[in-house]
Amino acid sequence: MTPGTSRPVEISAHGLTLGHGGEPVVSGISVTLRPGRVTALVGPNGSGKSTLLRALARLHAPDAGRIVLDGRDLASYRPRELARRLSFLTQSPIVPAGVTVEELVAYGRHPHQGLLARGAGDEDRAAVGWALDATGLRPLAGRTLDRLSGGERQRAWIAMALAQRTGLLLLDEPTTYLDIRYQIEVLRLVRRLADTHGITVAVVLHDLNQAAAFSDAMAVLAGGRIVAAGTPAEALTEDTVRTAFGIDTTVTPDPRTGAPTCLPTWREPAPAPRSAIRDR
């Protein structure tokens, strides 16, 4: 096992129903996240993908169904025990003023430090160092977050999550507000964490092509339900996109990777010729 990470983690939802104010947002969903695999959750706004992710992080209590983490009910874990098994990164974390990259990453060690701990121990320093190296941030360790680019800042938040030494990483729209270069940079990092370190990853994304290119599995949500799931080639089809998003597309395999690529039909259908209208 790579230093700085916990053992592989598997988490699954069974018949999950989630609501807000009595109204169901997610209904009867079942999904499993496996070690060393990236699972992309995609769907239109309001489809329930972020709500599902928060439930997997135990930040949203189910109305029905259950979530099982490593063979145990998620609700049975004590908070500190759970924080040693999963890391959750929200859409837009608030950047603390004047905090350096290394200080931010060190916050991830709190679940492993006792109430009477005074400063970081050798294990903490090793975990922080590993997280900085895994994200390529060692040269920027002393720089404050307000002096980083968007992509660098997002890597710093991921490094903090890695420093928790968990085997499960839940990311809610980690590429939001980033330009294309930094989007790809972050997703390559996520892919590397799964491939090299065996981390279980679930990521909410809006870009269907990026989700297909970087994931092992996809779950497409619409109306609070999973309308398609499987490998990207199985889940991302023209019928699925039409069902979930209400648009027509052309889905073809990438000639280099084989991953499905989705091209929307941009133009409105051509109007009928006037002669055809007169002939009716």
Buried (B, 14 or more C-beta within 10 A) or exposed (E): EEEBBBEBBBBBBBEBBBBEEEEBBBBBBEBBBBBBBBBBBBBBEEBBBBBBBBBBBBEBEBBBBEBBBBEEEBEEBEEEEBBBBBBBBBEEBEBEEEBBBBBBBBBBBEBBBEEEEEEBBEBBEBBBBBBBEBBBBBEBBEBBBEEBBBBBBBBBBBBBBBBBBBBBBBBBBBBBEBEEEBBBBBBEBBBBBBEEBBBBBBBBBBBBBBBBBBBBBBBBBBBBBBBBBEBBBEBBBBEBBEBBBEEEBEBEEEEEEEBBBBEEEEEEEEEEEEEEEEEE
